[in-house]
């Protein structure tokens, strides 16, 4: 599950950077990589990643109810 999370997170970062490029320079990553079919594949992968993150976020995020970090053994009270 961690591998899926890392892939989807990476693709979401790429999607966010793409929106930044579009807003600042009126260009996008797909156009820089050749446009057309490549851009469509990138956009579909980013969209699927967003859906996967929405579906699995709560189980992956330690702040939203996911796995809790182990207590530090060296801090005994």
Buried (B, 14 or more C-beta within 10 A) or exposed (E): EEEEBEEBBEBBEBBEEBEEBEEEEEEBBBBEEEEEEBBEEBBEBBEEBBEBBEEBBEEBEEEEEEEEEEEEEEEEE
